[in-house]
Structure formats: C-alpha cells, structure tokens
Amino acid sequence: MFTFLRIIPALSLLLMIEMHLYAQNKGGHGQPNIIFIVADDMGPWTLGINKSPNAFTPALDKLAQEGAILNHCFANAPVCSPSRATLISGRYPSENGVPDLIGQGKPGGLSLNLKTFPELLRSNGYTTILVGKWHLGEYKPEYLPTKRGYDHFTGFPHGGLRSMSPKIVIDGKPEIAAGAYTPDLLTDYAMKYLLEANPAITGKPFLLSLHFWAPHANTDFPEGMKPDYKGRSWLPLRDIDKARWDTMNIQLLEPDAPNLDTPLNIRMAKEYYSSVHAVDRNVGRLMDFLEGLSLTENTIVIFTSDHGYMMGQHSLWHKGNGWWLTKDGKDPDGIYGDTRWNLYDYSLNVPCLIKWPGVITPSTRIEETVSFVDWFPTIMEMSATKPAPGLTIRGRSIVPLLKGDHTTAWNDECYAEYVNLRSLRTTEWKLVLDFSPKKLNELYYLKKDQKEQYNLYNSRDPEIAMQKQQLIKRLLAHMNDIKDPLAKQPLQGVN
C-alpha cells in the first residue's frame, strides 16, 4: 500500500517549522543551491507570459518575472534521451553515445567516459538529488543516476509512462504509487528531499534535479482507464488541472494547416494544456515550500523542457519524430511517411526561466541564442566548480548574459542533431542536411519565415544559393570539429 502521500503533509509541516527556526539561527549562505526543473515535451508557446492563446501558467510566469526568460533557448536534439544526455554532459548526441531514444529496458546509455555536471558538483561538496525521469540508460547498474553523479534518486529509470499510479523506483526498489498523480507525486518527493538536504542542517549546498513526466502524453494507463478514442491521451488528470480547458474554446495554433484533423487537434490540445497546468501548479507548490524553508535567497531556480513540441504546427503533433495530425494520418504533401523526422524550431525551442536572487534583474528578457551544451559550463560557473583539467566542454557559460553583460560578442549559431539529420541555425537562416538516402535537405529564411514553411533548398536565386553554400561549409566544419561520424559520408545530393 502506498502511504507516502498521506503522511507527508503533517511531516512536512513539523519539519518545516523546525528547519525554518534552525535556518533563522544558522543562516545558510555560501555556494548557491540549485534547483533544475525539466519538463517533458513542452514548448515556449505554452507560457502565459509569452501571450500564448489557451495558456495559463501563473507560477511559471511569476518565476520569469522574478528572474529572466531566455527567448531563444534550444535543445541540441529534438527527442528525450539525446537532449537529456547533452544537457547533463555538455556534449552533442553524436559524441555522448545517445543518438536517439533509449527504449525501455533496451541497451544503451550516456557514455561512461563522460563526466556529468552532477558528478562535478558532488565532488565540490554538493548534495545531489534526482527526482523523476532519467531515460539515459537502465539496463546495467553503471548507467543509473546514482552511478552518474546523484547521491539520491527517486523516479523513473526510463520514463513515467503514465499520469497516474506510476511505477516509481524508491531507494532502488520499484513500487506502484496507487492513486497518486505523477506531477504531484514527484513534487512531494522533491519537497521531502529539500527537508533532508537543507544546508542549515547538512552544512552543504544542494542540487535538486526535478524531472517531470508531464506534459508528455501517456504511453501506459492504470487498469480500466485506457481511453478508446483516436490519438494519444494525457488522461487521467486532476480536475483542478483540466477544468479550465474542459469548457474553453481552444484557439488552434495553425488552424489552416493542410488536412488538419481539427476535432482531434482540439481534444488533444485541451488535455495537453491541462497537463502543462499540472506542471505549473506543482512548480508553484515547490516555490512556496522553498520560501517556507527560508532558502529562496540563496537558491538558483532553473526551469526548462527537454525539447520543444508541436500541437498541430506543420500538421504534426509530437517532436523530432513527429506524427501527422491529419484526417488520414498521412503527410499532406506525400513526401514523408507516417512519421516526420525533423529539426523544426518547434521541436527544439524550449521555455527557459532562471531565477537567481541578487544576480538577475527581475523581468529580464534575453534574446541571445543559447543551447543545451551551454548548461554544463553555466552550472560550473554558478556553483564555483572547476572542471577537471583537459575536460572537453562544447558550450559557453551564459552567466554573463544573466548578469546583464552584453558587451562581449555572442555567437548566435545553434547546432542540432537527430539520427541522420544535422542543422545549423543562425538568427536569419536555418539549414538542415539529411544524411539518409532520401537527402530531403531543407533551408529556411527565418527572418521572413519563422514558422519554417517555405523550403528554399532548391532555389535558383543566386543570393540564396550563396547563403546555402556558406551554411553547408560551416555546418560540415562543425561536424568535423566534433568528429561526427556522418561528416565522413559522401555528400551526394548536397549542392
């Protein structure tokens, strides 16, 4: 019988009072604590602060208002495992050992030769905690979180799979959290660990990684709760999370997308926004809890998602392995098959909010382009942790941007990968090379085509052709620099 949810309110109240008094006496300053929250499958268009239709995210909007929102933050891969591997290691998928999703119980995992930022923080005196989704290898013990830098792990070695009654690993033992809603369950455990890791008690700063399963669509359901309708479902969800959208007149993001299945898009969008609200509500719970422990002023809070998402854009739903949201489930143009592998901005652009009291000016908007390889050096600088000599770091710290220093020239290029796709994005252009036999290459002029609707790759315009050749040269140079195996392939069809 799962009892944790029934006892934590009273336990939390007692320990909160004791630790609050202890913190008042002892202080608790020094190295900053870090709470790194990662949602799953969430685009920046879900945030109310971005004036998005249908969105209602008061807790996340407040977090942005108290800190910074980074408008051009990108994952370097458009699906879960490779983007998470990049985030934690600072290395691209072609070099971190995770080029694609790792199936449940399947071989594979983040390269054991790479350091992770939790590992380095732990060596610098941090208590390190992961609550939630891992998805970076599970079939051998050496790939699990407690072997990759985390002192404590409660969550899902693969994924949560369902929004209610998930199978969760606690102290190395799996059990069914019967009746518990997954976002609330993970937040409860995050708060439990905050009580235990309070620096006023331990004398050590902490890193808490909270990795939600939401708003990922369910791939499994409690017995008797699997819906019988077409398309993926996010149910069951709490009434407090879905009531707003049950009666809302949803505004579709691309209502004129070719052959769009409008009723299906509306139903799925309502459930998806409800799941986003579950994340937002629990972020609010966690922030209130943090304040109750008098830890707010010395804690950096970061919120992002493992990659972006589509809900009808380009007639697709999902991410870098998108599925057609069309009436017949097929590509309206007849070019791609049942799935559309892609490196669209919609699949890569993520929400990114950072609160750092005393450092970040409230309501800061940062327009420079940053990506997941930048998290490793950023966390190192935030925590005053020195990487081991000779450690390869691909990204650059964004701390200067957070402090308002825009005097140093900033390279706004962004590189991304997915299986056989490679892309280079600038503020004006986006090149995608397809190294599969199909050679379905893409080129978009983002300055006038932010939605990437007009592929200019085969344009005969001399100026466009010149831009394309320059981008190809720079993309291939980057691939060679990181020793990407695809860089050795012949370039037939790339001209």
N, C-alpha and C positions, 0 to 999 in steps of 0.2 A: 504493500500500500504506500502510495507516495504522499508523504506528510509535510514536506518542507514548506509548501505554500501556506499551510495552516498555522505554522508556528513562527514564521519569520516576522509578522507584524509586531508581536509582543517582544520577541527577541531583539528586533531592530530598535524599538523604542527604548528599551532598557540600555542597550549598548550605546545607542546614540547619545543618551543623556550622560552616561559615564565618560565616553570619549570626548564629548564636547567640553565637559568640565576639565578633563585631562589636557586637552588641546589648549584651553584657555590659560592653563598654568604653565605648560611646557613650550608653547609656541608651535613650531613645525615648519620653519623656513629652511632655506638652503636650496639644494637641487630641486627643480620643479618636478612635481608629479605629472604624469602624462596619461590621459585617458584618450585612447584612439578608437573611435567608433566607426565600424564599417558596415553599412547596409548592403543588401544583396539585390542587384538588378534595379537600380534607382537612378533616374535621370534628373538633371538640374531643373527640368521643366515641371517637376512635382512640387517645387517650393513656392509657398505663398509670397515670399519676399521677391521672387522673380516675376511677380504679377501673372502667374500662370493660371489659365482657366481651370476650374474644378479644384484647385489646390487649397488645402487648409493645413498649415504646418506651424502653429503658433510657437511651439517650443524651439524648433529649428530656426524660425525667423528671429526669435529672441537671441539665440546663440549667435546668429550673424550680426545682429545689431550690437551685441556686446563685444564683438571682435571683428573678424574680417571674412569676407566672402570672396573666393577666387573664382572668377567667371570663366576662366579658360584653363581648367584643370582636366587632364586627360589620363585615362588608363593607357598603358602601352600594349594592352591586349584587350579584346572585346568580350572575353568569357572568363568564368570564375577562376579556375586553377592558375592559368598563366599570369593573370593580372595580380592575383594574391602573391604568387611567387616573386613577381617583380617588386611589389610593394615591400615585402619583408627582406629581400636580398639586395635590392638596388641593381639587379642585373636583368637583362632582357630575356624573354622566353627562349630564344634560340641558344642562350648560354646558361640558363638556370635549370635546364632539364625538364621543364614543364611547357611544352609547346601547345598543349590542348587540355581539355577537361580530363581529369583523372576519374574514371568510373569507380563506382562504389566497390571496394574490395579488390580493385584491379592493381597490377604492378605500376610502379612509377612514383615519383615524388620529387620534391625540391632537392637538387643536387647536394649530397652530403659534403661536398668540397667547399661549399659556400657558407660564409658567415651570415647570420641574420641580425637585424638590429636588436631584437630582444636579448639575444645572446650577449651582445656587447654591452647593453645596458645592465644586464645581470652581473657582468664582470666589473661594472662600475658602481656596484652597490645597490642596484635597484631590486626590489621585489617585483617579479614579472608574472603576470596573470593573463590567461586567455579564457574568455567565456564565449562560447558559441561555435561558429563554423570554422573549421580548419581547411580541409579539402586540398592539402598539399602532400598527401601520401599517408597510407594507413596499413598497408599490407605487411610491413615489417616494423618492429618497435622503434628502430632508429629514425624513422620518418615522422614519428608522432611529436606533438608540440613540446612535451616535457624533455625531449631529446634535442630540440631545436631552439632552446633559449627560454622557455617558460617554466617557472617554478611550479605553477599550478595550472591545471586545465580542467574545466567542466564544459562539456558541449558535445559537438558532433565531429568525429574524425573525418567524415565525408561531408554531408550536408544535413540540415534539419529535416528535410523531406516533407514535413507537414506543419501546418499552423496550429495544431492542437494535439495533445497527447503524444509528444515526440519521444523517441528512444534517445536518451541522453546518457553520456558517459560521466560518471561522478566518481572521482578517486579511482579511475581505471576500470570501473565496473558499470556496464550498461543497465539501465532500467527504464521502464516506461513511466513517464510523468503523466499519469492518467488524469484527464480533465484539465490539465494546465494548458493555457495558451502560450505558444512558444515565445513571442516577444516579451511577455510579462515574466515568464519563467527565467529567461536569460538575464533580464534586468534584476530580478530578485537575487540571482546568484552573484551578479556584479556587485550589488549592494552588500551582500554578505562578505564578499572578499574585501570591499572597501573598509568594512568594520575591522577585519582582521589585519589589513595591511596599513592601517592608519599610521603615518610616520610619527605621530605623537606617542604611539605605543611602541612601534618597532625601531624607531630611530633611523629608518631607511625610506627613501622616496620609492614610489611605485610606478610601474607601467601596467595599466589595465587595458587590454585589448578586448573590446566588446564587439563581437561579430554577429550581427543579426542574421537570421534566415530570411526574414521579411525584407522587402516585399516580393521575394521570389515566389513564383507560382508553385503550388503543391505538386509533388510527384508521388505522394502517398497520402492515404486518408485513414482516420480512425474507422474501425469496423462500423459499417452501416451508414457512413457519411460521404461516400463517394458519389458525386453528382452524376446524373445520367444525361446531361446536356452536352452539346458540342463545344469543344475547345477547352483549354486549361482553366482550372479554378483555383482561387485563393481561399476558399471557404474550408472549414468554418472560421468565422471571425467574431469577435465580441461585438455586441450591439453598440457599445459606446464608440466603436471604430467605424462601423458601417452605416449607422443610422443616417448620417448626413447625406450619403450618396445613394441610399435606397430611394429617396424621393427627388434627387437632383436631376435637373435637365442637363445632362452631360454635354459639354462642348467638345466635339472630337477635334483632335489636333490637326488632322488632314482629312476633312470630311469628303473632299473631292478626289482622294487617292483612287487610282484605277481599280475598278471591280471590287471595291471595298465591301466587305460584309458588315454593313452598318449596325444591324441589331447585335451581332456578335461582338463587334468593337465596343459598343455601349455597355453591354453586360460585363465584359472583361475589364473595361476601364473602371467601372464602379467598384468592382472587387479589388482591383489593383490600388486605386486611391485609398480605399479603406485599409488595405494592408500598410500603405505608406503612413497612414494616420496612426496605426499601431506602433510603428517605429517612432514617430514624432512624440506620441503620448509618453512612451517609455523613456525617451531622451529627457523629457520634462521631469519625469519621476526621478531619474538619476541625478539631474542637476539640482533638484530640490534636496535630495539626500546628501549630495556633496556639500551644499551650503549648510545643512544641518550639522555636518561634522566639522565646520569651520575650516574646510580645505579649499574653498573656492579660490582664494587669493594666490595660492602657490600651486595651482594645478592648471596645466595646459589641456584644453579640450579640443580634439580634432574630430570632425565628422566628415565622412565621405562615403562613397559606394565603391564596390569592387570593379564596376564598369557602368556604362550607361544602359539605356533601354529604349525600346520602341513600342508604341501602342497605337499602331495604325499608320505611322510615318512610313513612306515608301510602300504602302500596302502591306507592311510587315508588323509582326509583333515579336518580342524577344530581343536578342542582342546580336553578337557577331555570327551566330549560327541561326539567324532569323528564320521564322516560319511565316508563310503567307497568310494574311488575314483577309483573304479574298473569298468570294462566294463559292468558288470551286477549289480553293486551296492551292491554286497554281499561280505561277508567275504571269502577270497580265501581258508581258512582252514576249513570253515564250523563250527567254534566253537562259534562265536558270531553272534548276529542277525544283524539287519540293522544298528545299531549303535555300537560303540566300546567304552564303558566307559573305561577310562584309566588314569593312573598316570605316563605316559611316561615322561622322561625328556623333550621331545619336547613340551609337554603341560604345563610344569612347569617352565622351564628355561626361563628367561626373559632378555632382554637388560637392563643394569643398568649403567648409566653415571651420575657422580656427579662433578660439578664444584664448588669449594669453594676457591675463590681467597685468597692468603696469607696463606692457610692451607694445601691444597692438592698440592703436587708437580705435575706439568703438565706431561701428558703421563704416569701416574701411572696405572699399571695393578695389580689388587688384585685377588688372587687366592683362598682365604679362602671362605668357603661356608656361605652365608647369606640368609635369607628368609624374608618374609613379616612381620612376627611377630617382626622383628628387627627394623622396621621403627619407631614404637612408641617410644621406648627409645632413638633411634638415633635423632629423631626430638626434643625430650625433651632436650637432651644434646646440640644440635646445637643452640637451642633458649634460653638456660639457664632457662628452665621452670621446676619447681619442681612438680612432680605428687602428687596428694593428698595422705596423709598417708594411708597405707593399700591397695592401688590400686594394683591389680594383674597385673603384666607385664610378659609375657611369653618370650619375646626375650631379646636380649642384644644389647647395643649401638655399632655401627660399627665405631664410631668416632675414636677410637684408630687405626683402620686399615687405615682410611683415612689420619691420621697424620703420617702414616709410622711406627707405633709401632706394631711390630710382636713378641715382647718378651714374651707376655702372651700367654699361651696355649689356642688354639682356638678349640672349638668343631665343627667339620665339618659335624656333622649329620644334616639331614634335614627331618622333619616330614611333611606329607601331607595327605589330606583327600579329598574324593569326595563321597558323599552319603554312599554307603556300602563299599567303598574301603579305606584302610589305608596303608600308606607306610612309610618305614624308609630307608633313603639313607645315605650311607657313601661315602667316596672317592673311595671305591673299590666295594661295594655291594649295591644292591637295592632289598628290599623285599616289595612285595605288597600282602596284605591279602584281600581276597574278602569275606565279611561277608554276602553276599547274599546266597540263597540256592544253587547257582551254584558252589560256592567255587573254582573259577578259580584263584587260587593263582599264584604268579609269583616270580621268583628270578633271578637276573641278576648279572653277574660278570663284573662290569663296567670297571675294569682295562683292560680287553681284549675285552669287548663288550659294547662300549659306546653307540651304537645305540639300545641296548636292543632287540636284535634279537633272542637270544637263552635263552629260559626259562629253568632254571636248577632246578626248584622247586621239581620235582620228581626224581632228580638224585639220584643214589645209591652210588655215590662216598662218602666215609666216611668223607673226609675233607669238601666237600660241605654240607653234612648233618649237620655237626657240626656248620658250619657257619650259616646255616639256623636256627637252634635251638637257637643260641645266638641272632640272629636278632629278632626272634619271641619274645624271652624273653624281649628284650629291647623295642620292639615296644609295647607290651602289658603293660609294666611298664609305658611307656609314656602315653598311653591311660588311664590307671588308675589314673595317676597323674593329668590329666586334667579333670577327671571324664567323660570321653567319654562314652555315654550310650552303645555303641557297645562292650565295654570291659566286660560287664556283660553277653554277649551272649555265649552260649556253643561253643566250638571250634572244633566241628566235621569237619573233612577234613583238619585240620591244624595239620600236623605232620611232 
